[in-house]
Amino acid sequence: MPTPTRPAIYARISRDQAGEGLGVLRQLEDCRKQAAGLGWPTPEEYVDNDFSAYSGKRRPAFQRLLDDLTAGACDGVVMWAPDRLTRQPRELELFLDTAEAAGVQHIKFVTGLAGVDLASRSGIAMLRIMGAMAADESAAKGERVKRKMLQNAERGLPHGRSRRPFGFDDDAIAHRPDEAAIIREMAERFVAGESLRSLCTDLDNRGIRTVKGAPWQTHSLRQVLTNPRVAGLRAYKGEVIGQAVWEPIISDALHRKVLATIESRRVSGRRTPRAYLLTGLLRCGKCGGTLFSARREDVRRYECRSGPDHGGCNGCTVVAGPLEELITDYALFRLDSPALADALAGRDSADKETSALGQQLAQARETLEYLAEQFGAGEIDRREWEAARRPVRTRAENVERQLAAVTRTDALTGLGTGDALRVQWAQLNFDRQAAILRTLITTITIGSGARGAQRFNPDRAQVTWRL
Ligand SMILES: [Zn+2]
């Protein structure tokens, strides 16, 4: 990139900085050195001497700088730090828009963003974050208690607490190996398709209790499995901000899968245990509506229903038992086929995608950690922190969703082949069987049956395979 021909220095001083010895003269001196170091010609100097940029008072030099950028009378700017430019995000936007419209690519800082390339999109994004953080610094006072907690969080130290967390000793750092093993087992089974309810029942049958000595309930088990601390992550206000000082009990990848599984079950609105194996998978061959489970004359059925809650045609009914047997047979055959082996081999590419997404997630977490540090150091207040982290958190959530999509073959891990698979299937619990079918199958369309037919006609079921 060529050097600018008409560069500028922008400096600003306000009352609070004067007392810290960061006078305008020092800013100017540093900026001049920076410009010289970059090999720029001697810059013109724009200096505002207001007492507080935050008061929103008009700053003539800033306005003149914008005008000169627009007019092409200035094609590069050196500043001491982003918060010298402005403390108001609105003004920062104005500056960035002006520089962008004028095609100005040379924007340099002495400190703060010295290494950031502002010609790049990410550099501009970083500047916006810094600007948001610099905004309203005065409101950062009176946050000492929260700051102390945050500093603990940053160092990865546990909060003060009245009861140890399940899986950990009283210091909340050392593992209890027996409980850690339970957490690992529960997380793996949950991701593989078992419900929290059935896991709680199993823990109860084995005589395993919570830290309080109470039987497990779905909410307490969910709380343990989704807690970032079991993955060795430190959270603050529900947000992961970095690695903890303790060792993880489950891997980061498994932790993400647990969260993704919780999320996907919430999306599918499954609140009660699934009563029928194929619920949600069946479609009416006449109207395309979803078939619902029902019991008629003591025979379990799936049927198309009309009415506002269902919206089907009421024209399709199928007896559940024989259909479930047929689909299970299909699925076992499918699980044992070379076609599926090929599809699962596609996991290689999925694994690559997973690793790329994992990196994106790590980056987002780094940014969150950085923002939390700024808050902890009192550089930004709570409102700024929340404003700056919101887009980053949204990005992290999107990445987590994508991760969930590429890791949904987890229900199939650990399955055998041939006769062993059939034996194994019979021993799997209902949740796991249902999860496997949902992994393999997108939909099953049920065609109409002959009136008064005594036996289920297998040709009525058309399976659309996912894998
Ligand atoms: Zn229908």
Residues whose N, C-alpha, C, O or C-beta is under 5 A from the ligand:
A	BS01	ZN	C284 K286 C287 G288 G289 C304 G312 C313 N314 G315 C316
